[in-house]
Amino acid sequence: MAHAFSPRRAPDASGPGANRPDLASPEIRAAREDLAACFRMAARLGFEEGICNHFSALVPGHEDLFLVNPYGYAFREITASSLLICDFDGAVIEGEGAPEATAFHIHARLHAARPSARVAFHTHMPYATALSMTEGEPLIFAGQTALKFYGRTAVDRDYNGLALDAAEGDRIAAAAGEADIVFMKHHGVMVLAPTIAEAWDDLYYLERACEVQTLALSTGREVRPVAPEIAAEAARQMREGDAESARLHLLSLRRTLDAEEPGYRD
């Protein structure tokens, strides 16, 4: 299902006329480790699908570059140093290998079109993807966890096959609009966020909300949404503490991995 991408290679930093940015700052290293931790925990929780899904984040201090996983590696194999740094034009600036083709065309166009979406997580995680395949709106705002996403979702209703060119990436970016969560019909989901911690927090709780909704639907009984005015107020209450809660969530994730799977930092 995955497709290889043929990148341009950035000039060697030691070669004549080379003008490569400094990509060894502590902030970039921290972003690498945070992103690698998210890949590893996503694998543990069954959020990934083979070698096909992808996470990206703008490189701290470089608004025209992004970190992304290399093609051919499962999430559980990703390390901080194995992540690629690419530009929006298809050049691999740092790292071995290349991104998967749909990863480049989706993420480069999303980051270019919406700079506030500094982080983009795309998965085919099972419960959210299952709801993207059903009739009507994917998410019913019936459970408290689902209310975290009230007023923050969009639906890309026009599945158009694999994103193998910039035009399809632009179409997906346009469908996302200003939403944080995009249900991609017949495909999967996209989570857009200003930080890696907030992207992880949303990804985790989105799949939990979709899992609970699927269980509720399986009873055959009517799933009744929360009244809109209460849903809106609950969502506002959650947003007030979201950034700090997300930061602490990521720290807890990293403590778990530091104890059980510290190789993600390599």
C-alpha positions, 0 to 999 in steps of 0.5 A: 500500500505504501509508495516510495518517494524520489526526493531531491538530495540536499547538497553536502554541507562540506561541498562548494556553495553549500548553505545548509542550516544548523540542525543540531540545536537542543530544541531540535533534539528535544523535538526528535525525541518527543516525536520518536516517543509518539511513534513508539507509543502509537505502535504499542496502542495499535494506532499504526498500519504497517509502514503506511502511516506518518507523523510530522512536525515543523523543525524548531527554528525553521518554518520551512522544514519538517521532521517526518518518518522514513519510508519502510520502517514500522512505528516501533522501529523509529528512533530520534536520529532516524527521523528525516528533515525535509523541505517543502519542495521535496529535498531531504535535508538530513537523514538516511532514506526518504519519506513515503510518497503520500507522507510527503505530499500530504504533510508538506502541503498541510504545513505550507498551507497552514503554518499554525498546524506545526504538527500533523499526525495521520493514522488509519487507527481502527476505531476512528477509521471505522467511523470514517467509513460509516454514513453520516457524521463520524463522531457523535458527541455523546461521551465526555471524551468525545466532547474534547473535540466538539467544534474542532472537527472537519470531514473530508468527504471526497476520497480521491485515492492515494495522495501521490501529487501536490494537488491531492495534498492541497485538496486535503489541506483545503478540506481540513480548513481550520479544524484540528481533527479531520475525518478522511472518509474511507481513509483515516484521520488527521490530527493537527496541533501547535505542539507534539504534546497536543497532537499526541493528546488529541490522537490518543483521546480521539481513538478512545472516543471512537472506540467507546462510540463503536461499543455503544453503537454495537448495543443496537440502542440509540446513542444520544448526543449531549445537548449542544449548549452543554457540549459547547461548555464542556469543550470550553472547560477542557480547552482551558487546561488542554495544553498543560494536560497534553504536556504532562501526558507526553511526559508520562509517555516518555517516562514509561518508554524511558523505563521500558523502551529507551532505544527511542532516544537513539 
